[in-house]
Amino acid sequence: MQAYDTLSETMSALRKEGYVEDFNLRQDCLECREGEFKVFANEFKIDEFFRFEGQTDPADEAVLYAISSENHQIKGLLVSGYGVYTEEITNELLEKLKFD
C-alpha cells in the first residue's frame, strides 16, 4: 500500500488504477451511478483503505476505501467523513467496513 499525503492525491492515484465509481453509503448497501447499482456486503471487497486525520482537528478524520465488485464488474471509492461508526448501517455492512 503506497502512502499519500492528501485525500485528493490518493483519490487521483486510485482513479488512474480504475477506481472510477463514486460509492455512497446507504443503510444496507453501497450505491453508485445515482442508485443504478446497489452493492451489498457480500458483493464487494475492500482492496485498500487510507485514513486521513486533520492537522489541527482530530474530528476532521476521513477514511477512503478502494472497493471492487466482481458481481458488477466495477471499482470505485467510498469516502467516509468520520468513519463508518457514525452512520446508521446494518451490522453486516459495518463489519465489512471495519478497519484496525
ChimeraX attribute file (.defattr): number of C-alpha atoms within 10 A of each C-alpha:
attribute: neighborCount
match mode: 1-to-1
recipient: residues
	/A:1	7
	/A:2	7
	/A:3	7
	/A:4	13
	/A:5	8
	/A:6	12
	/A:7	16
	/A:8	11
	/A:9	10
	/A:10	15
	/A:11	22
	/A:12	12
	/A:13	13
	/A:14	17
	/A:15	15
	/A:16	9
	/A:17	11
	/A:18	14
	/A:19	19
	/A:20	16
	/A:21	18
	/A:22	16
	/A:23	24
	/A:24	17
	/A:25	19
	/A:26	16
	/A:27	12
	/A:28	17
	/A:29	20
	/A:30	21
	/A:31	19
	/A:32	18
	/A:33	11
	/A:34	10
	/A:35	11
	/A:36	8
	/A:37	14
	/A:38	19
	/A:39	22
	/A:40	15
	/A:41	19
	/A:42	12
	/A:43	14
	/A:44	20
	/A:45	16
	/A:46	16
	/A:47	11
	/A:48	14
	/A:49	16
	/A:50	19
	/A:51	15
	/A:52	17
	/A:53	15
	/A:54	10
	/A:55	9
	/A:56	7
	/A:57	8
	/A:58	11
	/A:59	11
	/A:60	12
	/A:61	15
	/A:62	19
	/A:63	18
	/A:64	20
	/A:65	21
	/A:66	23
	/A:67	21
	/A:68	22
	/A:69	17
	/A:70	10
	/A:71	10
	/A:72	12
	/A:73	8
	/A:74	17
	/A:75	23
	/A:76	21
	/A:77	24
	/A:78	22
	/A:79	21
	/A:80	18
	/A:81	15
	/A:82	16
	/A:83	16
	/A:84	19
	/A:85	11
	/A:86	9
	/A:87	14
	/A:88	12
	/A:89	16
	/A:90	13
	/A:91	12
	/A:92	13
	/A:93	19
	/A:94	17
	/A:95	12
	/A:96	13
	/A:97	16
	/A:98	10
	/A:99	12
	/A:100	2
